[in-house]
Amino acid sequence: MSSTALSIATPTAPKAIDRVQVTRGLACLLLVLFHVVGGKADDGLRIADDGIGRQVLDILLYLRMPLFAFISGYVYTLKPLDPARPRPFIEGKLRRLALPLLSATTIFYIVALARTPMPPIDAAIGLLHAYVFSYEIYWFLQAMLLIFLLLPLLERYLLGSPIGCAVAIAVTFLLTVPAEPLDFLSINGAMFLAPFFFIGVAARRFVPELTPRLTLILLAVLIIAFALHASNVVTMPPHMGARRGTLLSLLIGGITPLLMVAYAPRIAMLGRIGRSSFAIFLFHIFFIVAMRMLLVKIGIDNFTIHLIAGLSAAIIGPMLLETVLTKTKLTRRVFLGLR
């Protein structure tokens, strides 16, 4: 490897791992920002659909969840499953993802039910529906769990070669549904995330180094893709310029994390946020809502204060909660999926 090339595939390279955490931290900030501001004009801070703030969020759409999916694939290759003995891997992922998914979904549903009560039978049916269909922010965990459950088959036949990874990326990309319908086990969400997961796998396994020339090519493609994407967001009707399953989404969501795990500045704060990314994902929405209700109750309606306070609560709150939950084996396992 030349001294001017940057390795992104050495499992023992601590700098690469640091940048992975930084990339996770950035993904967390983008996700939290989206939920603080709100996905619609009647949600969150109630920004108009045709406002600049809403356009910025739409421009960032191709980064938020693809960053998480890429990193999941990239990190998976550090400790992949054994195709001959997939059971330990599957059991580990069920513990790591399914338990927190069930607990967080239940808490979210109960909190929502407290605000909008319904008859017990309807409430019970609604909770069961939330467990098996795409539900609020937790569709991501359902989708990632589905991808992991399919990995034994994919590892055996596709992901062991560059061509196989390319096929997996292409097929799942073509199956991506632009909208976000309520779907069983978040299958549509899995199709949306899978190409970026497989790009992460391929990057770690088959891209041994980013030479300066390759880096410049990727950066040029990324800049052009971002420019076209931003133009679409600004000129098209609200939410129509940022849709799943477009070539621009694949380019932006695939190239950005590839460059970040290679070149991202090692910002300590982002790295720290990245290490708590799972807890932040699970619980940030509760702290956002609580902070918003508190500010409204004491009569503060300033946009900047709501934004800063919401971001701070959504990051710091789950990090503190994580510290508490890890103190006992039961809470560590049920709420965080840890041993």
Buried (B, 14 or more C-beta within 10 A) or exposed (E): EEEEBBBBBBEEEEBBBBBBBBBBBBBBBBBBBBBBBBBEBEEBBEBEEEEEBBBBBBBBBBBBBBBBBBBBBBBBBEEBBEBEEBEEBBEBBBBBBBBBBBBBBEBBBEEEBEEEEEEEEEBEEBBEEBBEBBBEBBBBBBBBBBBBBEBBEBBEEBBBEEEBBBBBBEBBBEBBBEEBEEBEBBBBBBBBBBBBBBBBBBBBBEBEBBEEEEBEEBEEBBEEBBEBBBEBBEEEEBBEBBBBBBEBBBBBBBBBBBBBBBEBEEBEEBBBBBBBBBBBBBBBBBBBBBBBEEBEEEEEEEEEEBBEBBBBBBBBBBBEBBEEBBEEEEBBBBBBBBE
